[in-house]
Amino acid sequence: KGLVPDTDCYTYAIQTWCNSACRNELTEEEIEIDATKAHEMLDRMSEMYFRSGSVLVRPTAVDYNNVIRAWSRSSGGDAAEKAEGLLEKIESIYKDGDALMMPTSDTYLY
C-alpha cells in the first residue's frame, strides 16, 4: 500500500497555497492560480471525506477560512462568488450539526 494523506497533509497544503496567494508581490493571475490550487485541495479533501466518511481526511473551518482568505486577495471576476459559496457551505454544514465547521471571526474577516 502507498501512503495516504491525512487531514494535516491537506490542511498544510491548503495553508501553503493560501499564504502564497497572499504575498504582496504577486500579479492578479498568480493570485488566481494560487487561490484555485487552494480551492482544488479543499474540494479534494471534502470529496474524500464525504464520499468515504474517512476520519483520516476531514475538512474543518480552518481549511475553509484559508481558501476564503485566498479568494479575498483575488479581484478576478468570480472570486467573490467563490468565497461566498464557501461561506454558505461552511454555515450549512455547521447548521447540519458538524461542530468542526463552526464559523469563526476569521470566517467573516475577509
N, C-alpha and C positions, 0 to 999 in steps of 0.2 A: 504494500500500500504506500501511497505517497503522502506527503504532508497535507493536512487540511487547515486552511486559515481559520482562525478563531475571531471572536469579536474584537480583541485587541489589535490584531493584524489589520482588520478593516478600519477600525477607528483611527489608528495611526496613519494609514494611507489616506483616509479622508482628510484628516487634520493637516497632513503634509500638502495635499493639493490645495486646501483652503489657505494655508499660510502662503503658499506660492502665489495664489490669486490676489492676496492682499499686499504684495510687495509694491511699493510706490513706483518703481521704475518700469513697470510693465506697460505694454501697449494694450489697447482695448481688446484686440484679437487674442493676445496672450492671456488676459484675464478670462476671457470667454472660454478658451481652451481649458484652463485650469479649473474653472467652475464646472465645466462639463465633465471633466475627469472625476471631480469630487462627487458630482451627482450620479455618474455612472457607477462609482464604487458603492454609494448608498443604495442605489437600485439593485445592484448585485447582492449586497448584503441582505436587503429586505426580501428579495426573491428567495434566497437560500433559507431564511428564517420562516417565512410564511408558507413556502412550499413544503418544507420538511418538518417544521416545528423544532428544528435543531437548536439545542441550547448552546452549542458551540459558537453560533453566529446569531447575534441578536442586536438589532439597531436600538439605540437609545436616543433620548432627547439631545444629548451632546452631539451625536452624529448629524442629526437634522439641523441643529443650530450651526454647526460648522458649514454645511452646504448652503444654508440660508445666508450666512455671512459671506461666503464666496460669491454667491449671486448678487449680493448687495453691492459688490465692488464693480459689477458689470453695468455698462449703460446700453448693452445690447437690447434689441427690440423686445425680446420676450423674457428677459432676466427677471423683471419684477413679477411677471406671471408665474414663473417657475418658483420663485421664492414664496409667493403667496400660496401656490399649490402645496408646497411642502409644509407651510404653516397650517393650512387647513387639514392636511393629512395627520400631522402630529396631534392636533387638537382632537380630531376624530378618533384616533387610536387611543388617546388618553381617556376620552369620554366613554369608550367601549371597555374601559377597565384596566388598561395596561399602565401601571404606576410608573414604569421606567420611561414613559413617554410624556410625563408631566412637563408642560412648557414652563420655562423659567424666564426670568427677566431678560436673559440673553436671547431668548427666542424672539422677543419683540424689540430688541435693541436696534436691529438693523433694518 
